[in-house]
Amino acid sequence: ERDPQPPALTVIAEDEVGLMLERQGPRPASDVASVVSTTVSDAVFKDIDRLVSEAQERETNLHKTLESIATVGVREHWLIGSSQVSLVPEAIFGVGGYGIV
């Protein structure tokens, strides 16, 4: 089963930024552009940090799951080592809808 697509970055609409600035109170005009830029940048970087953290967590979970599968395979004697596999590229064992084996 495939993981759902990663969440998209949060996009802050201009009107949302305006509301955020209103809540912060009056500011000199020179500060407004900086605050808007910083507020939007802050939100984007927080989203990036969140996405990286989630990706690392998924990778850790995947690694643990694969280790569990390998442990079961060794215990039940169905997991084979790479030294037990011989590639024979000129031989065709079967053809199906997903490719050639």
N, C-alpha and C positions, 0 to 999 in steps of 0.2 A: 504494500500500500504506500503510495507516495505521500510525502508530507504536503500539507497545504502550502500554497505560495507564501513566502514571508510577508509579514505585514508591510504596507507601504509607509513611507515617511509621512508624518503629519504635515499637512499643508495649512498654514494659518492665513486666513483671508484678511485682506486689508481692514475690513470693518472690525474683525476680532482684535487686530493690533490697535486700532483706534480705541476700542473699549478698554483694552489693557492700559493704554496711556491715560485715558480719562480717569480710571481708578487710581492712578498714581499721582494725580493732581497736576496743576499747571507747571509747565517747564519753559525755559527759554527756547526760542525757535531753533537755535543751534544744537540744542540737546535732543530735540525731537527726532531728527534724522538718525542720530546715533542710537537712540533708544530703540527706534523701529528696527534698525539693522541688528542691534544686539539682541533684541527680543526674538526676532525671526531666526537669527543665527543660533541663539541659545536653544530654541526649540528643535531646530534641525540637528544640531550636534547631540542633543539629548536623545533624539530618535536614533541617530547613528549608534550611539553608545548602547542603547537598548537592543537594537538589532544585532550588534556584535555579541553582546552578552547572551542573547537568545540563541544565536548560532553556535556559540561555544557550548552552551548547555545541551543543545541538540546533538552536537558532536560527541560530547561526553556520554550522553545517554545511548547513542548509537554504538559507541565503543564498548560500553558495559553490556549492551544487548548482544553484540557479536561475541564477546568473551563468554557470555552465558551459553550461547548456541554452541560454541566450540567446546566448552566443558561437557555439555550433553553429548556432543558428537564423539568425543574421546571416550566417555563412559559407556556409550552404547555401541562403540566400534564402527561407526559409519563415517567418521571424519578421517580422511586420508591425508597424509603429508605430501608436500610438493615433490619430494624425492620419489614418491610412488607413482607419479604421473609422467607418462612419456608422450610427447607431442609427435604426431605423425601428420605433418601438414599436407602431404600428397594423398592421404586417405580420406574418403568421404564416408561417414557412418550413417548419415541420414539427412534428408532435406525436408523442411517444413515451412510453415507460414512465417516463422520468425527467423529463418536463415538456414545455413548449412552447418552441419556438425561433422 
